[in-house]
């Protein structure tokens, strides 16, 4: 090892510019390789946390020849399961991004997602820390990610607790483990949409 180090220092003294160019080139190539591989790994593992993610499909429709919208009315979504024996479960969500939600007497910026019912949570494989599954269809019950539960309450064991002390209109029905960044699902406050729309 000592001989190679002496040889390297000798070459560096004798040919400083080419050696610095070679070292810089190798460093840039290595950095580029690492960045590209991190991006590839991010996309390869996208939605790997969702069980049977390769069997979940998004219903879309064409507005015109160029515009595709991932929206539908609730009546069609509710009937989808009866239209084909190949459809095992159906679920839909209504997203309100960057909405302020009042939790534990604090207005916090968080996504607020309204969902169709109990199939939604089973379909996307929520990893529950604590949960009362009988409350999935109650529109006055919130399901929080672990990060918001810890930030607002300092604990994750919150079943049955009021989401806001000022009013008892909203309760917490469960806390789930946060989804990774490379997931279609948001670390949001989830609740049933009731008879909305």
N, C-alpha and C positions, 0 to 999 in steps of 0.2 A: 504494500500500500504506500509505503514511504517513497519508493522508486517512482510510482505513477504520479504521486503528488509533485515530486521534484520535476518530473518530465512536463507536467501540466504547467507549473510555474515558469519553467524555462520557455515553453512555447508561448505562454502569455506575454513574457517579456520581449521575446523575439518578434512575435506577430500580434501586437495588441489589438489592432482594429479587426482583422479577420476573426480572432478568437472571441472578442466581445460580440461581433455580429453573429457568430455561430451559437454562442450561449444565449443571446437574446432571441434568436430564431427558435431554438429548442424550447425556451421558456414560453414564448408566444404560442407555439404549436401545442405544447402541453396544456396551456390555459384554455385554448380554443377547443381542444379535445374534451377537456373536463366539462366545459360549459355545454357543449353539444350533447355529451353523454347525460348530463343532468337533465337537459330538456327532453331527450329521448326517454329516459327513465320516468320522468313526470308523465309523459303521454302514454307510455306502455302500461303504467299502473293506474291510469285514470279510471275511476269508478270501480277499482278492484275491491273496495270495501263493501260494495253492494252485492249481496248474494244473487246469483243468476242474473247478473247485470247484462249479460249477452242475450238474454231473453226478454228484456224490457224494451218497449218501443214507444216512441213519442208520436201521437196522432197530430198530423198537420193537414192543412188544406190550402189550396191555391186561391189567392185573391185574383190574380191575373197570371199571365205567362211567366212573370219574373218574381212575383212576391209569394212567399210561403209563410203562413202564420201558424204557430203552434197553439191555436186556441180553438175551443169548441163550446157549444152550449151544454148545460148540465144534463138536459134530457137525453141527448145523444150519448154522452159519457156514461150515464146510468144504464142505458140500454145496450152498450157495447158488449157487455159480458154475455148477454143472451143471444147475440147475433152469430157467434161462432163457438164451436166446442173447443177450439184451440186457445181461446182467451181464458186464462185461469183467474186473473184478478184484474180489476181496473181501479185506478185512482187518479185524481186530478188535484191540482193546486192552483191557488190564486195568490200571486205574489205582490206584496207592497214593499218595495225595497227602500232602505234608508228611512224608515218611519220611526218616530220617537214613540217608545212604549214606556208606560209608567209602571215600573216594577220596584217594589220596596221603597216607595215614596221618592223615587228618583226617576227623572226622565232620561232614558238611555237610548242612544241611537243604535238600533238593531233592525235587521230584516224581520218583517212580520209576514208570515206565510199562513194562509188559510187553506185547509185541506179537506178532502172529501169524506174521510172516515177511517175506520179501523184498518182497512186494506192498505192504506198508504204506508203506515208504519211497518207492517209486515213485508210489504213489497220491497221497500228500500232498506230493510235490515237495520233498524235503529238498535243501538247497543244501550239498553236501559241500565242506569245505575239504580233508579227506583221508579216505579210506575204503577199506576192503577189502570189497567187496560179497559176496565168497564167505563171509563170516562172519555174514551176516544171520540165519541160522537156528541159530547157536550160542548156547545160553543162558548161556554163561560169558563172553560178550563184551558190553561196554558201548559205547554210542554217546553221546557227550557233546555238549552245546551249547558253542559257542565261549566263552561267558561263564564257565562252570565250568572249562573247560580252561585259560583264561588265569588265572583266580583260583587254581587249585590247582597248575598246572604252569608257568605263565608262557610257554607256547607252545601252538600248536594242532597241531603235527606230532607225533602221539602213537600212530600205528598200531603195534600189536603190543606196546606198553608195558604193564607191569602196572598195574592200576588202584590197587593197594595193595601197598606193598613188603613188608608183613608176610606176605602170602600171594600165591602166583602163581595162585590159582584164577580170578581175574577179569582179563581183558585188555581193552584199549581197541581197538575195531575201527575207529573213525572219529570225526571231529569235524565237526559241521554248524554253519552260520551260524544265529544266534538268530532265532527267529520274532518278528514284530512283536507288540505287545500285542493288536491287534485280529485275533487268529487263534484258531481252535479248537484248535490244537496248542500244547502246553506246551513251554517250554524245559526239558526233562526229561532224565533219564538213561534211555535206551531200551535194551531188551534183549529177546531172544526168550524166550517163555514155556516153551519146551521141551514136555514132556508134561504140564504142569500142567493140572488141571481137565479 
